[in-house]
Amino acid sequence: MNEYPFNLKGRQENFKGTGSKDGEPEQSREFILEQGVVIAEIEHHGYGDFKLKFVPTGGFSEGGAAAASIGGSLATGAAAGAAAGSIIPVAGTIAGALIGGVAGYFAGGKVGEAINDAIAPTVWTPVDYQGEFKTWCIAQVKENEENSEDEEGFLAPGKYCLEVESKDRWTCRFIQPDLGQSSDNIVSEVAENYDLNEDGLDAGLYILGPFKSGSRPVLAHIRHSGRGAFYAAAHSVDGTHQCLIFYQEGQFLVEDQQTEIRPGKEYFFYIEADGECNMDFTGGY
């Protein structure tokens, strides 16, 4: 059985519930999110409405919690993808287009526009959907820094609990991977010979990594054969950076796409594709 990313080293939590027939939300025990990246696997075993939130419970500044979508999108299914080096990506099948806040954050408006108090903790709602499904979501956790321009779209480190609205069984487990577990470099040693016609990923949702960036700028080469949306973003393992790699509807081929991937960092890639896709990287100058 493929246990990626839970076979990585890092803080892990596992929760499950039976649902509430009277409509009252279930609340988990308290847990801590530390600075870094959090990757969650969420599953719903019923056909009704299902909403899951990460809700801050204390240790934050006054002003209350601001509601916002941070990252992740909804997918159904859970077939494992093909190997990428020594790492097996988690995968699912998209339930129609991009759902959730991750695409809206990077491809339109910023989450921060919905937050009145930049220091306030944020309620992360990775799933608000209906029916039986299994999905993967990702978010950054980062200490607030005064006058920083990179605070939008991040969760604050601190104490949280899960708040779940469902009448059926559900599970949620997540991991905050430790640094120093990169399986490969983002730019491979043979990247100059990349071939976008080689076998790629099928339509679906993928989390891959971690991969480490080098000293040179990173250029992306992407092919997408679907009619719907393609979305790819990079999330640093240390929690300090996240960036859009590319977002576009329909079939396309793009080469030498500049990215904001920073040098000397470890990243996870979050990818949603409506059709088969390839994504390779080379070093710029």
Solvent accessible surface area in square Angstrom, and as a share of the most:
residue,aa,sasa,rsa
1,M,205,0.92
2,N,54,0.28
3,E,61,0.27
4,Y,5,0.02
5,P,0,0.00
6,F,19,0.08
7,N,103,0.53
8,L,21,0.10
9,K,148,0.63
10,G,25,0.25
11,R,90,0.33
12,Q,80,0.35
13,E,27,0.12
14,N,102,0.53
15,F,16,0.07
16,K,166,0.71
17,G,12,0.11
18,T,102,0.59
19,G,14,0.14
20,S,18,0.12
21,K,154,0.65
22,D,112,0.58
23,G,52,0.50
24,E,111,0.50
25,P,59,0.37
26,E,45,0.20
27,Q,125,0.56
28,S,24,0.15
29,R,138,0.50
30,E,87,0.39
31,F,7,0.03
32,I,76,0.39
33,L,1,0.00
34,E,84,0.38
35,Q,79,0.35
36,G,4,0.04
37,V,0,0.00
38,V,0,0.00
39,I,0,0.00
40,A,0,0.00
41,E,19,0.08
42,I,0,0.00
43,E,50,0.22
44,H,0,0.00
45,H,52,0.23
46,G,3,0.02
47,Y,174,0.66
48,G,30,0.29
49,D,102,0.53
50,F,1,0.00
51,K,53,0.22
52,L,0,0.00
53,K,47,0.20
54,F,0,0.00
55,V,29,0.17
56,P,18,0.11
57,T,63,0.36
58,G,28,0.27
59,G,84,0.81
60,F,49,0.20
61,S,53,0.34
62,E,165,0.74
63,G,65,0.62
64,G,44,0.43
65,A,52,0.41
66,A,15,0.12
67,A,78,0.61
68,A,15,0.12
69,S,44,0.29
70,I,3,0.01
71,G,3,0.03
72,G,1,0.01
73,S,1,0.00
74,L,5,0.03
75,A,0,0.00
76,T,41,0.24
77,G,38,0.37
78,A,47,0.36
79,A,79,0.61
80,A,63,0.49
81,G,19,0.18
82,A,69,0.53
83,A,67,0.52
84,A,32,0.25
85,G,70,0.67
86,S,95,0.61
87,I,20,0.10
88,I,57,0.29
89,P,0,0.00
90,V,5,0.03
91,A,8,0.06
92,G,7,0.07
93,T,81,0.47
94,I,25,0.13
95,A,25,0.20
96,G,50,0.48
97,A,66,0.51
98,L,33,0.16
99,I,50,0.25
100,G,51,0.49
101,G,14,0.14
102,V,1,0.00
103,A,11,0.08
104,G,43,0.41
105,Y,23,0.09
106,F,37,0.16
107,A,39,0.30
108,G,75,0.72
109,G,33,0.32
110,K,114,0.48
111,V,14,0.08
112,G,13,0.13
113,E,142,0.64
114,A,70,0.54
115,I,32,0.16
116,N,158,0.81
117,D,49,0.26
118,A,75,0.58
119,I,84,0.43
120,A,9,0.07
121,P,6,0.04
122,T,4,0.02
123,V,20,0.11
124,W,1,0.00
125,T,36,0.21
126,P,8,0.05
127,V,1,0.00
128,D,88,0.46
129,Y,71,0.27
130,Q,113,0.50
131,G,13,0.12
132,E,92,0.41
133,F,8,0.03
134,K,43,0.18
135,T,1,0.01
136,W,14,0.05
137,C,0,0.00
138,I,0,0.00
139,A,0,0.00
140,Q,0,0.00
141,V,0,0.00
142,K,11,0.05
143,E,100,0.45
144,N,54,0.27
145,E,98,0.44
146,E,158,0.71
147,N,143,0.73
148,S,35,0.23
149,E,163,0.73
150,D,55,0.28
151,E,24,0.11
152,E,64,0.29
153,G,0,0.00
154,F,19,0.08
155,L,1,0.00
156,A,11,0.09
157,P,27,0.17
158,G,18,0.17
159,K,93,0.39
160,Y,0,0.00
161,C,6,0.03
162,L,0,0.00
163,E,41,0.18
164,V,1,0.01
165,E,71,0.32
166,S,11,0.07
167,K,117,0.50
168,D,42,0.22
169,R,140,0.51
170,W,9,0.03
171,T,44,0.26
172,C,0,0.00
173,R,54,0.20
174,F,0,0.00
175,I,0,0.00
176,Q,14,0.06
177,P,10,0.06
178,D,70,0.36
179,L,108,0.54
180,G,68,0.66
181,Q,38,0.17
182,S,39,0.25
183,S,40,0.26
184,D,72,0.37
185,N,82,0.42
186,I,12,0.06
187,V,42,0.24
188,S,44,0.28
189,E,159,0.71
190,V,101,0.58
191,A,8,0.06
192,E,126,0.56
193,N,110,0.56
194,Y,68,0.26
195,D,60,0.31
196,L,13,0.06
197,N,129,0.66
198,E,106,0.48
199,D,143,0.74
200,G,30,0.28
201,L,33,0.16
202,D,98,0.51
203,A,46,0.36
204,G,0,0.00
205,L,1,0.00
206,Y,11,0.04
207,I,0,0.00
208,L,13,0.07
209,G,0,0.00
210,P,1,0.01
211,F,23,0.10
212,K,92,0.39
213,S,6,0.04
214,G,45,0.43
215,S,105,0.68
216,R,109,0.40
217,P,70,0.44
218,V,3,0.02
219,L,32,0.16
220,A,0,0.00
221,H,3,0.01
222,I,0,0.00
223,R,48,0.18
224,H,2,0.01
225,S,49,0.32
226,G,6,0.06
227,R,206,0.75
228,G,18,0.17
229,A,5,0.04
230,F,0,0.00
231,Y,0,0.00
232,A,0,0.00
233,A,0,0.00
234,A,0,0.00
235,H,2,0.01
236,S,0,0.00
237,V,4,0.02
238,D,40,0.21
239,G,0,0.00
240,T,35,0.20
241,H,11,0.05
242,Q,17,0.08
243,C,3,0.02
244,L,55,0.27
245,I,4,0.02
246,F,26,0.11
247,Y,69,0.26
248,Q,69,0.31
249,E,103,0.46
250,G,15,0.14
251,Q,118,0.52
252,F,24,0.10
253,L,113,0.56
254,V,29,0.16
255,E,94,0.42
256,D,88,0.46
257,Q,55,0.25
258,Q,145,0.64
259,T,23,0.13
260,E,122,0.55
261,I,11,0.05
262,R,86,0.31
263,P,90,0.56
264,G,51,0.49
265,K,38,0.16
266,E,20,0.09
267,Y,0,0.00
268,F,0,0.00
269,F,8,0.03
270,Y,0,0.00
271,I,3,0.01
272,E,0,0.00
273,A,0,0.00
274,D,58,0.30
275,G,9,0.09
276,E,71,0.32
277,C,1,0.01
278,N,11,0.06
279,M,37,0.17
280,D,48,0.25
281,F,15,0.06
282,T,20,0.12
283,G,13,0.12
284,G,4,0.04
285,Y,231,0.88
